[in-house]
Structures are given as structure tokens and as C-alpha cells.
Amino acid sequence: MNRAFSRKKDKTWMHTPEALSKHYIPYNAKFLGSTEVEQPKGTEVVRDAVRKLKFARHIKKSEGQKIPKVELQISIYGVKILEPKTKEVQHNCQLHRISFCADDKTDKRIFTFICKDSESNKHLCYVFDSEKCAEEITLTIGQAFDLAYRKFLESGGKDVETRKQIAGLQKRIQDLEAENMELKNKVQDLESQLRVTQVSTSPAGSVTPKSPSTDIFDMIPFSPVSHPTSTPTRNGTQPPPIPSRSTEIKRDLFGAEPFDPFNCGAGDFPPDIQSKLDEMQEGFKMGLTLEGTVFCLDPLDSRC
């Protein structure tokens, strides 16, 4: 994970892995808003966004509007921004979409992160005013990102390339089956032509006993719709019955159907799942950069 936590590598994580994996860590903050930015990372990028949103906040404050309070719920599943009383989710930022997170090293209240929007694919910078715990919040987001990345690898994310190869092999098998069916049809046409030729060359009035038609290799042609008869074999015993495949679908401990590369139709392995895995792999590969910077650059910012 490319230098994701280089600035704070000497820091210890704030919470136990269980707290972020099985639950979430709540924080209260004021939400200054979000604004679109051009780049997924960069100190100058977030500095400009913070100044822009702080200026908009001063205008709203002069008009008598209060800055809305929000609750942040941080876990390995993302950063949720909720209304504190109703618990209504206003934003849900998945961790693999968060690329940059920074806190003000002089003003302990201000922190921000950049997240790629899931619908528009635009990079949005979210800015918050906390109660002097900005650095703790950024560290918590960093720890959640680290745990989510490890969980992604353990749960099969490292096999994304292998699954791509399996999907390619499945496509190849389908092409070969179609080619095989085409060859079977050609063989049947040739057999039909051969039988017509044999009938036309046989002496008039002669009657040949009926027997199973054979191909040019003196073999009974295979018919996909033929069913095995119940006649006994030459030694008088019945052939063993063909085992029927169980219709019961087995599921793993997560409730999901096991991946079967030899029995995987379009409904079992939809393209959107593959694209989701690719997206998560790309997001985690980019990494999360944690950085401390100075956002208060002028007297206007210092009075926030």
C-alpha cells in the first residue's frame, strides 16, 4: 500500500481492530461542507478547498445560519456522515474511495478528506470542525483503511487476476462448445447424404433389415436427445444409474454461493461484481495519504 501512512508511521493506532471491524467509532463534528477538487491527493488541493468552505461558512454565519452538526461513524466499511438526532445517513464514503486525509497541525479542530463520488466519479473534499480531535479522527480513518485493505486481501481480493483468467477460460470453453456443436451438425449432414446415396444405389425390390445407422467409421452416431434404455447389457446386468447432481445449493459461512469456475453462468458471476472488485483493488492500490498541514493562512481563517 504505497506509503499510505508515511507521516504517521511512528504513531500507534488509536483503537483495537475489533472495534473497527465489528463495530464503529463515533465522533461529533460540525460539517463545513464538501466541494469538488481536481486531484485525489495534495496539500494545496485540500488547503484551497478548506479556505473556500471556510469563507462560505463565514457568509452563512453572517446571515444567521448555523453550521450543521453531524455524527461520523468510522469502521472498516467506510465513513458515514449522519444527522445526530435522526441518524439519517447523509453521506457514505467507502474507504477504498478515500485517497487523502489531513488535519491542521496548528488548529486541532479542522480535518478534511478527499473521496471519489460513487455516482459522478468526481473527487470531493469534505471539511469538518471537531472538538480538538482532528488528528485522532484522521488516524482512525487511516487505521480503518489499513484494516479494510487487509480484509480485502484475505477475502479474495488478491485473486482478482485469477478470476479474470478463469472468466477468460470460461469464454474459451463456450467458444469451443459452439465450435464442437457446429462440427457435429456437419457430421450429421454428411451421414444423411451418405444414407441417401446408399439407398439410391441398392437393388430394386431388395429389403434390408433395419439396424442402427452408423457413420463412416461404422460407429452409431451420438444423439444429444437420446436417453439410455433400460435393456440389460450382454451379461444380463443393468448398467449403473447415472448419478444425478444435487439441486441443493451449498453456501459458505458468509451466506454466499461458492465460486465454481466450471459451472459459472452469467447470473452466477455478473460483470458488475467483477467491476466492483477491480474498483476496490484500484482504490486500495492507490493508498490513503495521511498528512498534517496548516489551513489557517490569514486573519479570516484564524477567527474560525
Protein Blocks (a to p, Z undefined) as FASTA:
>chain_A
ZZklmmmmmpccfbdfklmmmmccddddddfbdcddfbfbdjklmmmmmmmmmmmmmmmm
mnopacddddddddfkbccdddfklopafbdcdfklpmbdcddfklmmbccdddddfklo
pacddddddehilmmmmmmmmmmmmmmmmmmmmnopmmmmmmmmmmmmmmmmmmmmmmmm
mmmmmmmmmmmmmmmmmmmmpcehiacdddddddfkopacddfkbccdfbdcfkopacdd
dddddfbdcddfkopacddfklccfklmcfklmmmmmmmmmmmmnopadddddfblbfkl
mmZZ
